[in-house]
Amino acid sequence: MTVRFSAANRKAMVEAMRQQPLDIIVIGGGITGAGIALDAATRGLQTALFEMQDFAAGTSSRSTKLVHGGLRYLKQFDIKTVSEVGKERAIVYENGPHVTTPEWMLLPLHRGGTFGKFSTGIGLRVYDFLAGVKRSERRRMLPLQETLAREPLLKQEGLLGGGYYVEYRTDDARLTIEVMKEAVRYGAKAMNYMKVESFLYEDNKIAGVRVVDQLDGSAYEFRAKKIINASGPWVDELRDKDGSKTGKHLQLSKGVHLVIDQSKFPLKQAIYFDTPDGRMVFAIPRDGKTYVGTTDTFYKADPVQPVMTKEDRDYIMAAIRYMFPTVQLAEADIESSWAGVRPLIYEEGKSASEISRRDEIWQSSSGLITIAGGKLTGYRKMAETIVDLVMRLLSQEEGLRFVAAKTKNMPISGGHVGGSDAFPQFVRQKSEEGVRRGLDAALAERWTRLYGSNVDRLFELAERRREDAERSGLPPEVLVPLLYAIDEEMTVKPVDFFIRRTGALFFNIRWVREWKQPVIEFMSSALGWTLKQRDAYTQELDTALHQAVVPQVEQGRE
């Protein structure tokens, strides 16, 4: 039974899960869970996925938004991680060029800094080799004047030159959504706002889950041959429920980013720089803004809602003043921020920035399979590894034929454009088509870049729902992505739309404030909210807007 990935089809999705026995239940709808669902579904496994919040609402919408090759791990001599994530980075780009963009990164070299000129040149060369960097993107060492020409705002005192290499910028939440949509296209059943409250057992072996719909309180039980715990910061909480939280455990680390308008911080070039305390920070221009981060501090408060504190803000502002001394910023210039929690595997005596980002897989005596750690860049390989394990177990226990992974050369949803080399031509053709269909040229191009091969659906909606746009008071540039998000991307709440589906709360917060009320009214009518739901969802968005700008006191701290 195929069910469209629509917010209106939640009950139908539950019914579809009940109609056939499940091979795998995945707990967690971040990039790791989405990757597992796609890999499993494409191998023919009957797969269900449950996420207690919105898809990507945890770590997977709160990263530095880079699919990067792990240069920082070379500094720690973590050769294996550099090699693995460097190669996976290229795969992520090929399979989803609409959500991944090459970004030349400048590493300024200062006298007395963490990176010396000679060691950086050697390091970047080793990085190129290990990560399999293609010829056109291999590193260059820049002399002083060229370094300053590329970014005049850099601190000039003690500047020796710079290393120049390629990272890949992404929209982490949209990457997760697109992977999830492709998994659904292959038959996976994925639901947000469905919390796994407890496990079901038979003969002391895990056999299923009890889930509660966070929107209406309905409870359901589902059984599957294998249960995978891919819940990121919550993996230990689920291991606790299973009675198997022994040995290795998580250490949460918080990262914060600030967003400033380019009129206040006119950064030309993405910069990766070291701070006086030895931390590494990114400053990246994007969509008329500059965003700067990240912090890296141990975190013990509630992982559901990490927030920017005064200390976080002050640290990043000090880092900006240190590396860009002519940029005069006030606290009022911060337009938005986001905070995220990284689930790292605890290592005795190491600081948050020193702990390895490698993933690990554990199996409990009950049969619960847990995956923890890892990086956004490595999501596909992590999924392949864990589904390989599941297939081996099912072949031993059930006689199931082992099927190899198929995702290495498989475009994700929106990525069916003929590969990264063909994407610029695809954008030109589709943008012209959008204009022929009556759209503004800039809007047609923006939608094409954002939605890739799914843009035809938006063009159709724009033509078919013109009268709705007039009636709702929402212009096409708001209404059409909103309709698409509800009908094709399981968007349930205003925060889903304004944060995870569009990224607007981070990079266009004025747009959110302008269209907040009409969007709430449209969604309320389209999805049949009760007055209580409408009030709750409005308050949730208001809280997110407030926390993005105003430093908070973390829960559980004085």
C-alpha positions as CSV (number, residue, x, y, z in Angstrom):
1,M,0.0,0.0,0.0
2,T,1.7,3.2,-1.2
3,V,0.7,6.4,0.8
4,R,1.8,9.9,-0.3
5,F,4.2,11.6,2.1
6,S,1.6,14.1,3.2
7,A,0.7,15.6,6.6
8,A,-2.9,14.8,5.7
9,N,-2.1,11.1,5.4
10,R,-0.7,10.3,8.9
11,K,-3.5,7.8,9.8
12,A,-3.3,6.2,6.3
13,M,0.5,5.7,6.9
14,V,-0.2,4.0,10.3
15,E,-2.7,1.7,8.5
16,A,-0.2,0.9,5.8
17,M,2.4,-0.1,8.5
18,R,-0.2,-2.5,10.0
19,Q,-1.0,-4.2,6.7
20,Q,2.4,-5.9,6.2
21,P,5.0,-7.4,8.5
22,L,8.0,-5.2,9.0
23,D,11.6,-6.2,8.7
24,I,13.1,-3.1,10.3
25,I,11.9,-0.3,12.6
26,V,14.3,2.7,12.6
27,I,14.0,5.0,15.6
28,G,15.2,8.5,14.8
29,G,14.5,10.8,11.8
30,G,17.7,12.6,11.5
31,I,20.2,12.1,8.7
32,T,21.4,8.8,10.1
33,G,17.9,7.3,10.4
34,A,16.9,8.7,7.0
35,G,20.0,7.1,5.4
36,I,19.2,3.7,7.0
37,A,15.6,3.9,5.8
38,L,16.7,4.6,2.3
39,D,19.4,1.9,2.2
40,A,17.0,-0.7,3.8
41,A,14.1,0.1,1.5
42,T,16.2,-0.1,-1.6
43,R,17.3,-3.6,-0.6
44,G,13.7,-4.7,-0.4
45,L,13.3,-4.7,3.4
46,Q,9.9,-3.6,4.7
47,T,11.0,-0.5,6.7
48,A,9.2,1.8,9.1
49,L,10.8,4.9,10.8
50,F,9.5,6.9,13.8
51,E,10.8,10.4,14.8
52,M,9.5,11.9,18.1
53,Q,9.9,15.5,16.8
54,D,10.0,16.7,13.2
55,F,12.5,15.1,10.8
56,A,15.9,16.6,11.2
57,A,14.7,18.6,14.2
58,G,17.7,17.5,16.4
59,T,21.3,17.5,15.3
60,S,20.5,17.3,11.6
61,S,19.2,20.8,11.2
62,R,21.7,22.4,13.6
63,S,25.1,21.7,12.1
64,T,27.6,24.0,10.5
65,K,25.8,23.1,7.3
66,L,29.0,21.7,5.6
67,V,29.4,18.3,4.1
68,H,33.1,18.5,4.8
69,G,36.0,16.2,4.3
70,G,37.3,16.3,7.8
71,L,40.5,18.5,7.6
72,R,40.3,19.1,11.3
73,Y,40.7,15.3,11.9
74,L,44.1,15.4,10.0
75,K,45.2,17.7,12.8
76,Q,44.4,14.9,15.2
77,F,46.1,12.3,13.0
78,D,42.7,10.6,12.5
79,I,43.7,9.3,9.0
80,K,40.8,6.8,8.7
81,T,38.1,9.4,9.3
82,V,39.7,11.9,6.8
83,S,39.9,9.2,4.1
84,E,36.3,7.9,4.7
85,V,34.4,11.2,4.9
86,G,36.5,12.8,2.1
87,K,35.4,10.1,-0.3
88,E,31.8,10.1,1.0
89,R,31.6,13.8,0.5
90,A,31.9,13.4,-3.2
91,I,29.1,10.8,-3.2
92,V,26.8,13.1,-1.3
93,Y,27.4,15.9,-3.8
94,E,26.8,13.7,-6.9
95,N,23.6,12.2,-5.5
96,G,22.2,15.6,-4.4
97,P,23.8,18.5,-6.2
98,H,20.7,20.7,-5.4
99,V,21.4,20.5,-1.7
100,T,25.2,20.5,-1.9
101,T,27.4,23.2,-3.3
102,P,31.3,23.4,-3.6
103,E,32.6,26.2,-1.4
104,W,36.2,27.3,-1.6
105,M,37.5,27.7,2.0
106,L,40.4,30.0,3.0
107,L,42.5,29.0,6.0
108,P,44.5,32.2,7.0
109,L,48.0,31.5,8.3
110,H,49.3,33.9,11.0
111,R,52.6,34.0,12.7
112,G,52.3,32.0,16.0
113,G,49.0,30.5,14.9
114,T,47.9,26.8,15.1
115,F,48.8,26.2,11.5
116,G,52.3,26.9,10.0
117,K,52.8,27.6,6.4
118,F,54.9,24.5,5.7
119,S,52.9,22.1,7.8
120,T,49.6,23.4,6.3
121,G,50.9,22.9,2.7
122,I,51.9,19.3,3.6
123,G,48.7,18.7,5.5
124,L,46.4,19.9,2.6
125,R,48.4,17.8,0.2
126,V,47.9,14.8,2.3
127,Y,44.2,15.7,2.7
128,D,43.8,15.9,-1.1
129,F,45.3,12.4,-1.4
130,L,43.4,10.8,1.4
131,A,40.1,12.4,0.6
132,G,40.4,11.6,-3.2
133,V,39.9,15.3,-4.1
134,K,39.3,15.8,-7.8
135,R,42.0,17.8,-9.7
136,S,39.9,20.9,-10.2
137,E,39.3,21.2,-6.4
138,R,42.8,20.5,-5.1
139,R,44.4,22.8,-2.6
140,R,46.5,25.9,-3.3
141,M,48.8,27.8,-1.0
142,L,48.2,31.6,-1.4
143,P,50.7,34.3,-0.8
144,L,49.9,37.2,1.5
145,Q,48.5,39.7,-1.1
146,E,46.3,37.1,-2.7
147,T,45.0,36.0,0.7
148,L,44.0,39.6,1.5
149,A,42.6,40.2,-2.0
150,R,40.2,37.2,-1.4
151,E,39.2,38.5,2.0
152,P,40.2,42.1,2.9
153,L,38.5,41.9,6.3
154,L,41.1,39.4,7.7
155,K,43.4,40.4,10.5
156,Q,46.6,41.7,8.8
157,E,48.9,41.6,11.8
158,G,51.2,38.6,11.4
159,L,49.4,37.3,8.3
160,L,51.7,35.1,6.2
161,G,49.3,33.8,3.5
162,G,46.6,31.2,3.4
163,G,45.6,27.7,2.4
164,Y,42.8,27.4,-0.1
165,Y,40.8,24.3,-0.5
166,V,37.2,23.1,-1.2
167,E,34.5,22.2,1.3
168,Y,30.9,21.5,0.4
169,R,28.1,23.7,1.8
170,T,24.7,22.0,2.4
171,D,21.3,22.7,3.8
172,D,21.5,19.9,6.4
173,A,17.7,19.7,7.1
174,R,16.8,19.7,3.4
175,L,19.4,17.0,2.7
176,T,17.7,14.9,5.5
177,I,14.2,15.5,4.1
178,E,15.3,14.6,0.5
179,V,16.9,11.3,1.7
180,M,13.7,10.6,3.7
181,K,11.5,11.3,0.6
182,E,13.6,8.9,-1.5
183,A,13.3,6.2,1.1
184,V,9.5,6.7,1.1
185,R,9.5,6.5,-2.7
186,Y,11.1,3.1,-2.4
187,G,8.4,2.0,0.1
188,A,9.6,3.0,3.5
189,K,7.0,4.3,5.9
190,A,8.3,7.3,7.8
191,M,6.4,9.4,10.4
192,N,7.3,12.4,12.4
193,Y,5.9,13.3,15.8
194,M,5.7,9.6,16.8
195,K,7.6,8.9,20.0
196,V,8.8,5.4,20.9
197,E,7.7,5.1,24.5
198,S,8.7,1.5,25.2
199,F,9.9,-1.7,23.6
200,L,7.9,-5.0,23.1
201,Y,9.7,-8.3,23.9
202,E,9.2,-11.9,23.2
203,D,11.3,-14.5,25.0
204,N,13.6,-11.6,26.3
205,K,14.3,-10.6,22.7
206,I,13.2,-7.2,21.4
207,A,10.3,-7.6,19.0
208,G,8.7,-4.2,18.5
209,V,7.9,-0.8,19.8
210,R,5.0,1.1,21.4
211,V,4.7,4.5,19.9
212,V,2.6,7.5,20.9
213,D,1.5,10.2,18.3
214,Q,2.6,13.5,19.8
215,L,-0.1,15.4,18.0
216,D,-3.2,13.6,19.3
217,G,-2.0,11.1,22.0
218,S,-3.0,8.0,20.0
219,A,-0.8,4.9,20.9
220,Y,0.1,2.1,18.6
221,E,2.2,-1.1,18.7
222,F,4.3,-2.3,15.8
223,R,6.5,-5.4,15.5
224,A,9.5,-6.0,13.3
225,K,12.4,-8.5,13.0
226,K,15.0,-5.9,13.8
227,I,14.9,-2.6,15.8
228,I,17.6,0.1,15.0
229,N,18.2,2.9,17.5
230,A,19.5,5.8,15.5
231,S,18.1,8.5,17.7
232,G,21.3,10.7,18.0
233,P,21.4,12.5,21.4
234,W,18.7,10.1,22.7
235,V,20.4,6.8,22.0
236,D,21.4,6.3,25.6
237,E,17.8,7.1,26.8
238,L,16.5,4.3,24.6
239,R,19.3,1.9,25.7
240,D,18.1,2.7,29.2
241,K,14.6,1.6,28.3
242,D,16.1,-1.6,27.0
243,G,18.2,-2.1,30.1
244,S,21.3,-2.2,28.0
245,K,23.1,1.1,28.7
246,T,26.4,-0.4,29.7
247,G,30.0,0.2,28.6
248,K,30.4,3.0,26.2
249,H,28.0,5.9,26.4
250,L,27.4,9.4,24.9
251,Q,29.0,12.7,25.7
252,L,26.9,15.5,24.3
253,S,28.6,18.6,22.9
254,K,26.8,21.8,22.0
255,G,27.6,24.0,19.0
256,V,26.2,27.5,18.4
257,H,26.2,29.7,15.2
258,L,25.3,33.4,14.8
259,V,23.8,34.9,11.7
260,I,24.6,38.5,10.7
261,D,23.5,40.5,7.7
262,Q,26.2,41.1,5.0
263,S,25.5,44.9,5.3
264,K,27.1,44.6,8.8
265,F,29.6,41.8,8.1
266,P,30.4,41.9,4.3
267,L,32.4,38.7,4.2
268,K,33.4,37.8,0.6
269,Q,35.0,34.5,1.2
270,A,34.3,31.4,3.5
271,I,37.0,31.4,6.2
272,Y,38.1,28.6,8.6
273,F,40.3,30.2,11.3
274,D,41.8,29.3,14.6
275,T,41.0,31.3,17.8
276,P,43.5,32.3,20.6
277,D,42.3,29.2,22.6
278,G,43.1,26.8,19.8
279,R,39.5,26.2,18.6
280,M,38.6,26.3,15.0
281,V,35.7,28.5,13.8
282,F,34.0,28.9,10.4
283,A,32.7,32.2,9.0
284,I,30.6,31.6,5.8
285,P,28.7,33.9,3.5
286,R,25.3,32.6,2.4
287,D,22.2,34.2,0.9
288,G,23.1,37.8,1.9
289,K,24.1,36.8,5.4
290,T,27.3,35.7,7.2
291,Y,27.1,32.9,9.7
292,V,29.8,32.2,12.2
293,G,30.4,29.2,14.5
294,T,30.8,26.9,16.1
295,T,31.3,26.6,19.8
296,D,32.2,23.1,21.2
297,T,31.3,22.7,24.9
298,F,30.1,19.7,26.9
299,Y,26.3,19.8,27.4
300,K,24.2,18.3,30.1
301,A,20.8,20.1,29.7
302,D,17.8,19.1,27.6
303,P,18.9,18.0,24.1
304,V,15.4,18.8,22.7
305,Q,15.9,22.5,22.9
306,P,19.5,23.6,23.1
307,V,19.8,27.4,23.1
308,M,22.3,30.2,22.6
309,T,23.5,31.5,25.9
310,K,25.2,34.8,26.7
311,E,28.5,32.9,27.0
312,D,28.1,31.3,23.6
313,R,27.3,34.6,21.9
314,D,30.2,36.4,23.6
315,Y,32.6,33.7,22.6
316,I,31.7,33.9,18.9
317,M,31.6,37.7,18.9
318,A,35.1,37.7,20.5
319,A,36.3,35.3,17.7
320,I,34.9,37.7,15.1
321,R,36.7,40.6,16.7
322,Y,39.9,38.6,16.8
323,M,40.0,37.5,13.1
324,F,38.1,40.5,11.6
325,P,39.2,43.5,13.7
326,T,37.8,46.1,11.3
327,V,34.3,44.6,11.6
328,Q,32.5,46.6,14.2
329,L,29.5,44.5,15.4
330,A,27.0,45.1,18.2
331,E,24.9,42.5,19.9
332,A,21.9,44.0,18.1
333,D,23.4,43.1,14.8
334,I,22.8,39.4,15.4
335,E,19.8,38.6,13.3
336,S,19.4,34.9,14.3
337,S,21.2,32.0,15.8
338,W,20.9,28.3,16.2
339,A,22.2,25.8,18.7
340,G,22.7,22.1,18.2
341,V,23.8,19.1,20.2
342,R,26.3,16.6,18.8
343,P,26.2,13.0,20.2
344,L,29.8,12.0,20.7
345,I,31.1,8.8,22.2
346,Y,32.6,9.5,25.6
347,E,36.4,9.4,25.8
348,E,38.0,9.9,29.2
349,G,40.0,13.1,29.7
350,K,39.3,14.6,26.2
351,S,37.7,18.0,25.5
352,A,34.6,18.3,23.4
353,S,36.6,19.4,20.3
354,E,39.1,16.5,20.7
355,I,36.6,13.6,20.9
356,S,36.5,11.4,17.8
357,R,33.5,11.8,15.5
358,R,33.6,8.2,14.4
359,D,30.5,6.2,14.5
360,E,30.1,2.9,16.5
361,I,27.5,0.2,16.4
362,W,26.4,-1.8,19.5
363,Q,24.1,-4.8,19.9
364,S,22.4,-5.5,23.2
365,S,21.6,-8.9,24.5
366,S,17.9,-8.3,23.7
367,G,18.9,-7.6,20.0
368,L,18.5,-3.8,20.0
369,I,21.0,-2.4,17.4
370,T,22.3,1.1,18.2
371,I,24.4,3.4,16.1
372,A,26.0,6.4,17.7
373,G,28.5,9.1,16.8
374,G,29.4,9.8,13.2
375,K,29.1,12.8,11.0
376,L,26.6,14.2,8.5
377,T,29.1,13.6,5.7
378,G,29.3,9.9,6.5
379,Y,25.6,9.2,6.7
380,R,25.3,6.9,3.6
381,K,28.3,4.7,4.6
382,M,27.0,4.4,8.2
383,A,23.7,3.3,6.8
384,E,25.3,0.8,4.5
385,T,27.3,-0.7,7.4
386,I,24.3,-1.1,9.7
387,V,22.0,-2.5,7.0
388,D,24.8,-5.0,6.0
389,L,24.7,-6.1,9.6
390,V,20.9,-6.5,9.6
391,M,21.0,-8.4,6.4
392,R,23.6,-10.8,7.7
393,L,21.5,-11.4,10.8
394,L,18.3,-11.9,8.8
395,S,20.1,-14.3,6.4
396,Q,21.3,-16.4,9.4
397,E,18.0,-16.2,11.3
398,E,15.4,-16.1,8.6
399,G,17.2,-17.5,5.6
400,L,16.8,-14.1,3.8
401,R,19.1,-13.6,0.8
402,F,21.8,-11.0,1.3
403,V,21.3,-8.0,-1.0
404,A,24.2,-5.5,-1.4
405,A,23.8,-1.7,-0.9
406,K,22.6,0.3,-3.9
407,T,22.9,3.8,-2.6
408,K,26.4,4.8,-3.7
409,N,25.3,5.9,-7.2
410,M,21.7,6.6,-6.4
411,P,20.3,10.2,-6.5
412,I,18.2,11.3,-3.6
413,S,14.8,13.0,-4.0
414,G,15.4,16.1,-6.1
415,G,18.8,14.9,-7.2
416,H,17.6,13.2,-10.5
417,V,19.4,15.9,-12.6
418,G,22.1,13.9,-14.3
419,G,24.8,14.4,-11.7
420,S,26.7,17.5,-10.5
421,D,28.2,18.4,-13.9
422,A,24.7,18.5,-15.5
423,F,23.2,20.6,-12.7
424,P,24.0,24.1,-14.0
425,Q,22.4,23.3,-17.3
426,F,19.4,21.8,-15.5
427,V,19.0,25.0,-13.5
428,R,19.1,27.1,-16.7
429,Q,16.6,25.0,-18.5
430,K,14.1,24.8,-15.6
431,S,14.5,28.5,-14.8
432,E,13.5,29.3,-18.4
433,E,10.6,26.9,-18.2
434,G,9.4,28.6,-15.0
435,V,9.5,32.0,-16.8
436,R,7.5,30.5,-19.7
437,R,4.9,29.3,-17.1
438,G,4.5,32.8,-15.7
439,L,7.0,32.9,-12.8
440,D,9.5,35.6,-12.0
441,A,12.9,34.6,-13.3
442,A,14.7,34.9,-9.9
443,L,11.9,32.9,-8.2
444,A,12.0,30.2,-10.8
445,E,15.8,29.9,-10.4
446,R,15.6,29.8,-6.6
447,W,13.0,27.1,-6.6
448,T,15.1,25.1,-9.2
449,R,18.2,25.3,-7.1
450,L,16.4,24.4,-3.9
451,Y,14.1,21.6,-5.1
452,G,16.1,20.2,-8.0
453,S,14.2,17.6,-10.0
454,N,11.1,18.1,-7.9
455,V,10.7,21.7,-9.2
456,D,8.1,20.5,-11.8
457,R,5.7,19.8,-8.9
458,L,6.1,23.4,-7.7
459,F,5.6,24.8,-11.2
460,E,2.3,22.8,-11.4
461,L,1.2,24.0,-8.0
462,A,1.9,27.6,-9.0
463,E,-0.3,27.3,-12.1
464,R,-3.1,25.3,-10.4
465,R,-3.4,27.2,-7.2
466,R,-3.3,30.8,-8.4
467,E,-6.8,31.5,-7.0
468,D,-5.8,30.1,-3.6
469,A,-2.9,32.5,-3.5
470,E,-5.3,35.4,-4.0
471,R,-7.8,34.1,-1.4
472,S,-5.2,33.2,1.3
473,G,-3.3,36.5,1.0
474,L,-0.1,34.4,0.5
475,P,2.0,35.2,-2.6
476,P,3.1,32.3,-4.7
477,E,6.7,32.4,-3.3
478,V,5.2,31.5,0.1
479,L,2.1,29.5,-0.7
480,V,3.6,27.1,-3.3
481,P,6.5,25.9,-1.1
482,L,4.0,25.7,1.8
483,L,1.6,23.5,-0.2
484,Y,4.5,21.3,-1.4
485,A,5.8,21.0,2.2
486,I,2.4,19.9,3.5
487,D,1.5,17.5,0.6
488,E,5.0,16.0,-0.2
489,E,7.2,16.6,2.9
490,M,5.0,15.7,5.9
491,T,5.0,19.2,7.2
492,V,2.8,19.3,10.3
493,K,3.6,22.6,12.2
494,P,4.6,26.1,11.3
495,V,8.1,25.5,12.8
496,D,8.6,22.6,10.4
497,F,8.0,24.9,7.5
498,F,9.9,27.9,8.7
499,I,12.9,26.0,10.1
500,R,13.4,22.6,8.5
501,R,11.7,23.0,5.0
502,T,12.9,26.5,4.2
503,G,15.7,27.4,6.7
504,A,14.1,30.9,6.8
505,L,14.1,31.3,10.6
506,F,18.0,31.1,10.4
507,F,18.6,33.0,7.1
508,N,15.6,35.2,6.5
509,I,14.0,35.8,9.9
510,R,12.2,39.0,8.7
511,W,10.4,36.8,6.1
512,V,9.2,34.5,8.9
513,R,7.9,37.5,10.9
514,E,6.1,38.9,7.9
515,W,4.3,35.7,6.8
516,K,4.0,33.9,10.2
517,Q,0.3,34.7,10.8
518,P,-1.0,34.0,7.2
519,V,0.9,30.7,7.2
520,I,-0.6,29.7,10.5
521,E,-4.1,30.5,9.3
522,F,-3.6,28.6,6.1
523,M,-2.2,25.5,7.8
524,S,-4.9,25.6,10.5
525,S,-7.6,25.5,7.8
526,A,-5.8,22.9,5.6
527,L,-5.0,20.5,8.4
528,G,-8.1,21.0,10.6
529,W,-6.3,22.1,13.7
530,T,-8.3,22.6,16.9
531,L,-8.1,25.9,18.7
532,K,-5.8,24.4,21.3
533,Q,-3.4,23.1,18.6
534,R,-3.4,26.4,16.8
535,D,-2.5,28.2,20.0
536,A,0.2,25.7,20.9
537,Y,1.9,25.7,17.4
538,T,1.8,29.5,17.4
539,Q,3.5,29.7,20.8
540,E,6.1,27.2,19.6
541,L,7.0,29.4,16.6
542,D,7.1,32.5,18.8
543,T,9.4,30.7,21.2
544,A,11.7,29.7,18.4
545,L,11.8,33.3,17.0
546,H,12.7,34.6,20.5
547,Q,15.4,32.0,21.2
548,A,17.0,32.7,17.9
549,V,17.8,36.3,18.9
550,V,17.8,36.5,22.7
551,P,20.4,34.6,24.8
552,Q,18.7,32.0,27.1
553,V,19.6,30.3,30.4
554,E,19.9,26.6,29.7
555,Q,17.5,24.3,31.5
556,G,19.1,22.6,34.5
557,R,21.7,25.4,35.0
558,E,21.8,28.3,37.3
